[in-house]
């Protein structure tokens, strides 16, 4: 029983993480992820590396 409960928790956790990352990617695309240095680096990396790789497929 304990194993099944842990498995279900893990499945839910992965679903929550997937939704979070999808929403965070949308924020980066819209430039709504903040104005700090880390946010600027994140946008730069997304626009220069991640976005072109996704479009190349």
Buried (B, 14 or more C-beta within 10 A) or exposed (E): EEEEEEEEEEEEEEEEEEEEEEEEBEBBEEEEBEEEEEBEEBBEEBEEEEBEEEEEE
